[in-house]
Each structure stands twice: as structure tokens, then as C-alpha cells.
């Protein structure tokens, strides 16, 4: 079973445990709203284009509102079973859904008070590090200063190049992935001038 599949099943279990009205780190979305988003993404390719194409955002929102009328139990089961056989996401589930499922799992976990990072296996951290290499530049493209992502073991990714100041964010790949996807509830050690660090941490990191 791929990490994406394991995170998918763990996400559904965590959503059910939290309950449909529980908060998430996705703005005002509840767990029920997040489940509806995932169903649209995997089962409504016509509407899911609105995730990337701004003029279609209204169409996406309307489709998600409609799907959100379904019961939470139905939505959770559709998330658990993943993309249907006809979905273009199904053949590449292990790749394209790795960060999607991991990040949204943490969106539910870390919306609860007293959260703590999970201890992932070395193989899972390595998989997230590989994924981070693919999205780092897009995530930090709006940073006003240079950004380097580093692990405690010394691995490094130059996420953004800029003249002058540099900020280094050090942490496990799992924490760095969450930060790259715009989450602030992370355990990282930033180094650099205080103003530069603040600017990086406050930057728009939408991928």
C-alpha cells in the first residue's frame, strides 16, 4: 500500500473521530466541507478545474456546495475508496495524492488543541522530501528574500533565490511540506534576520 493510500485511510479515520462539524486548518471549512472538497476533486473533473483556473472558481464552489448536501458518512466512504476507475487521478494516485492526503490529514489533526507531530518512518519522510523538491520553488516564489529548506541531517533545497538576505527553515520533511503548503501549525527552526524570517513566515505560500 502506498503512503498516499495509507494517509487516505488515516485521514478518513481521523475525520470520523473528529466529527463532521470539527474545524480544520482550511480556513472556515469543517471536516464535512473538507470531505466534500476531496470528493469534488476526485469525482468531478469538470468542477475541480476551478482549483487551478480562477475564472472557474464559482463553478467549483457551486459543485462543492451541492456535494456537501450529501451525508457525511457517504462523503467519508467516497474519500476512503479514492478516485473511481474512470478518474484520470486513479493511475497516478500514489504520486499526486501523496501530499494531498498527508496535508489534509494534518489539517484535521492540527486543528485540535494540544496536537503533536506524528512520528513518521524514515521512508515516509523521504517520500515527502522528494515531493517537496517538486513544489518548493512554486511554494516560495513570492518570498521577498531567498529561502532554503533544510533537514536536521543536512539535506537542503534552495526554494527561492533572491539577492541579499537568506532565511533557512530547518525541520523534518513532513513539517517543511506542511509549511510549503501554507500551514503555520508546524515545528520548524528558522534562521536569519528577524524581519526576514517574519516576512518568509507571513508570505503567500499557495502552490
N, C-alpha and C positions, 0 to 999 in steps of 0.2 A: 504494500500500500504506500502510495507516495505521501510526502509531507503535506501536500495540498489536500489530499483526501483525509488524512488524519486530523488536520486542522479544521476541515469542514465538519467532521463528525463531532469534534470537541467544541466547535463554535455552537452547533445546534444544541448540544447538551448544556452548555453554559447559558444559552438563550432561554431554554426551557426552565432551568434552575432559577434564573433571574426573574423570569416572567415577562409577558408581552408589554407591560407598561413601564418596565425599568428603563432608566436613562442609558444613553450610550455616549461615546465621545464624538459622535457625528452630529454636532450642533444640537438642534431640538429633537432629533429623531429618538423615538423609543425603540425598544427591541423589536416590536411589531413593525415599525417603519423600516428598520434595517432589514428585516426578513423580506419585506415587500420589495425593497431595492434590489436585493440579491436575486429574487425571483424574476423581476423585470430584466435584470442584466443577463440572465442565463436563458430566459424563455420568451423574451420579446425583443428580438434583434432590431426590429423596426424602431422601437422606442428607445432602446439602450444607446442608439447613436447620439441621443441627446446628452449623454455623459461627456462626449468629446466635442460635439458640434453645438455651439452655443445657440444658434437660431432654432434648434430642435428641443431646447430645454423645456419649453412649455408643454410640448407633446409628451416628453418623458415624464414630467410631473403629473400630467393628467392620467397617463397609463399607470403610474405608481399609485396614485390616489385610488384608482379603480381596483387594482390588485390588492391594495391594503384593506379593502372591504371583506376579503376572504378571512376565514378563521385563522387564528394564529397556528393552530395545530396543522392545518393544511399547508400554510406557508412554510412552517418548520420542516415538514416532511419533504416539500419540494426542494428546499435548500439542501437537506440531507442527501437526497438522491442525485443532486447535481444536474448538470446540463443534460437535456434529453438527447436521444440518439441523433436527431437531426440538427442539433446546435453546432455551429462552427467552433464553439469553445470546447466541445467534448474531446476531440482528438488531442488538444493541447492543454487539457485541464491541469496536468501536473506542473506546467510551466506558467501559464497565465493566471492561474488561481492560487499559486503559492503565496504571494504577498497579499492578495485579496482576502483570503481566508484567515491568514495569520493576523493581519492588521485588524480586521473586523472582529476576530475573536478577542483581541486585546481591547478593542473599543467597548466591548461589553464588560470584560473583566475589570478594566481600569476606570470605569465609570463608578465603580463601587468604592466607598471609603475603605481605607486600610489595605488597598491592593499591594501586592508584591510581585516582582518579576518571576516568571516561571524559570525553572532550570531546564534548558533545552539540551539535547545531546549535541556533541561536537559536530556530528553530521548535519543536524538541522541548522546549527549556527553557520556552518559552511555553505549550506544551500541558500541561506538568507544573505550571506556575504556576496555570493555570486549574483543574486538578484539585485543587491544594492549597487553593484558595479554597473548594471544596465540602466538604472534610473537616477543615479546620484546627480549627474550633470543637469538633468531636467528639473530635479527637485530644488536645487540650489541656484538655478540660473538667475534668480532675481536678487541674490545676495549682494549687498554693497561692497563686501570685501571677499578676499579669497577664503575658500573653505576646504579643509582637509578632514576626511573621516578616518579614524584610526581605531584599531583594536588594542587591548592591553598587551597582546602578543607582538605588536609592532607592524601589523599589516596596515597599509594606507591606501586611500583612494583620494585623488585630487578631484573634489566635487565641483569646484568653481575656481577659475583663475581670474585674478584681478591685480592690478599694480598696487604696491604698498602693503597694507596690513593683511594679516592672515589669522584666521581662527581655526583651531584644531578641536574637533569634537571626538572624544575618546569614550568608547564603550563597547559592549558586546554587539555583534552584528544585529541581533534582534532589536536592541534598543535604538541603534542607528537607523534601521529600516523604519521603525515607527516614527522617528523624528523626521526622516526624509519624506514621509507621507503626511507631514503636518501635525503630528501629535506632540503635545507638550508634556504629557504624563510619562516621562521617561527618566531613566537613570544614566546620565552622561556626565562626563567631566570636560567642560570647555576650558580652553586656554587661549589667551590673547588679551588685548586691551579691553577693559571693562565695557567701553562704549561699543567696540566692535563685536564683542560677544553678545551684548544686548541686541545689536542690530541683526545679527545672524539668527538668534533665537526668535526674534519677532518677525522675521522675513516670511513672505508668502512662499510656502513650500509645496504648493499644489503641483502634482505631477501631470 
